[in-house]
Amino acid sequence: MSTTITGPDGKSRCGWCNAAPEFLAYHDTEWGFPVSDDRRLFEKLSLEGFQSGLSWRTILAKRENFRAAFHDFDFDSVARFTQRDVARLLKDEGIVRHRGKIEAVVNNARQAQALVKREGSLAAFVWRYEPDAKQLAEPQSASTSAESLALSKDLKKMGWKFVGPTTVYAFMQAMGLINDHVADCVIRGKVERARKGFTRPGR
């Protein structure tokens, strides 16, 4: 079970947001709030892939550099990247220079285009995997779920890369498909209200 910390306003928050100064704003304004914007969903899947084997702090600190390098994660634009772009990115000290992960983002951008043609939007596809809130594990007690396994498997079948079940579960936590803020966290109620008022894409 996750511990809580007391924020600067004297209210409880998930313990992990105390691990780095930049985590507090991310925790309070982004993590767990539902997202239906295809570009933001693609960005998060890409950044979670880059995080594999690293810390989220490393990725968050470089997020603006990643956005610049990958044309703000416009997947139509990234899908046109060539090996010359990959070579350029491998020299970009502002991002994580890992050939496999860079090539995965370019590959996944092309897969995202195909998925959008078929499904209407990335959001409509992803939100089909939203779990039943009543069947969720205790907040922050799991790193995968039946739904993250299913989404990972289906994305891989379509040719996506760096989308393992743990990566996909972290994506689902961050993009609001589940509310994984701990019970005492002041943001949990805000996320719950946002999720209640959220129109599920494609429904």
N, C-alpha and C positions, 0 to 999 in steps of 0.2 A: 504493500500500500504506500502511495506517495505521501511524503510529509508535506506540510504547508509552511510558508514563511509569511511574515508580516510585511506588507508593502509600505511604501513611504506615506500612504494615507492611513496607515494603522489597520488596514483590512487584510484578511488572509488571501493567499494566492498559492497556486501549485508550487511545490518546493523547487522544481527544476528551473523556474525563472530567476532564481537567485544565483545560478551558476555563472552568469556573465551579465554585465550592465545592460547590454543591448537586448537581452531576453525579455525584460519587463514590458517594454512597449510592444514587442512582437506578441507576447503572451496576452496582453490586455486588449489589443486592437485587431489581431489577425487570427491567432491560433484557435481553431474550432468554429469560427464564424463561417456559415455556409457560403459557398462560392459557386456561381453558375457561369462565370465568364471563361470561355474556352482558352483564352490566352493565359489567364492566371492558372488554370488547371494544368495546362501544358508546361508552364514555367515550373510549377511545384513538382510535377512528375520528373521533370528534367533535373531540378536541383536535388531532389531526394536521391536520384540516381548518382549524381556527383557526390552526395554525402556518403555513399556506401564505403565503409571502412574509415570514415573521417568523422569529425564532430560537426553538429549543426552550427556551432559557433563559427567554425571556419567558413562554412558556406554562407551564412547570414552576413558575415563581415565582407564577403566578396560579392554579395548579391547584385549591387549596382553594376559592378564590372561584368558579371555574367549577363545582365540585361543589355549592356552595351555590346558585348561580344556576340550575342545571339539575337540582335535586332529586336529587343524587348520581347523575345519568345513568340514572335509572330511566326507560326509554323509554316505558313505559305512562303514566307521569306527564307526561313531556315532550310526548308525542303530543297531550295535551289543551291544550297552550299555545295561546293566542289572539293576535291582533294586539296586544291590551293587554299581554300578557306580553312580546312582542317590543319594544314601546315602553318597557316597564319596564327590560328588559335593555340597551337602547340608552343608558340613563342610568346604568348600573352601571359605575362607574369601576374596579371590581375585576377586570373581565374585558376582553377585546378587543371593543370596540364597533363591530362591522362587521355591518351589516344582513344582507348576503347570507349570511354565515357563521352568524349566529344563526338565520336562517330555514332554513338548510340543516339545522341540528341538529333543529329541530322537524319538518321534512319527513322527515328520515332516521329519526326516532323512529317516525313512522307507517309508514314502509317496513319498519322492523325488526319492528314488530308483525305486519305482513302476512307477512314472511319466516318468523317464528317459527311462525305458524299453519300455514304450508305445509311448513316443513322440520323443525319440532320445536324448534329452537334456532338462535340466531345462530352459536353455536360450531360446531355440526354442519355448517353451511353453509361457514363460513370455513375450517375445517380441511381441507376437501376440496381446497383450493388449496395445501396444504403441498408444497413442492418436494422432489424427490429430493435428499437431501444430497450424493450423489455428483456431481450435475450443477451444484452451486452455483459461482458465481464466487468468486475469492479474497475473504476477508472484507473488507468495507467498500470494495470496488473497484467496486461497482455501485450505481445508484440506482433501477433498475427490473429486472424479470425477466419471463420469459414468464408466470409465475404471477401476478405483480402486475398485468400487463397484462390477463390473463384475468379476474381477480377485479374489477378496476376496470371493465372492460367489462360484466361481468354485473351488477354493482351499479348502474351507470348505466342499463342496460336496464330495471332494476326501478324506476328513478326516484330513486335516491340522488344526492346532490349533494356537491361538494367531495371526490370520491373518485377523483382522478386516479391514474395508475400510480405516480408517485413518492410520493404520500401513502400509497397502499396498501402500497408496499414498506417505507416507514418503519414502518408499522403491523405488518407481518409480522416485521420485525426485532425490534421491541419486544415483541411478544406471543409470541415463541418459535416461530413457524412456521419460522424459520431460526435457526441459531446463527451470528451474524455477529461474535462476539468474535474478535479476532485470535489467531493461534496461540499467542503467548507470554502472553496475558492469563490471569491466575490464575482469573478467573471462567469462562473458556471450558469448563473441565472440569466445573465445577459445573452449568452450563447443560446440558452434554451429558448428565450423569447425570440431571438433572431431566427432560430430553426422553425419555430411555430409559424412565424410570418413569412417564411420562405416558400416561394412557388417552385416545386420540383420541376426541373426542365423535362420537357417531353411528355408531361402529364396533363 
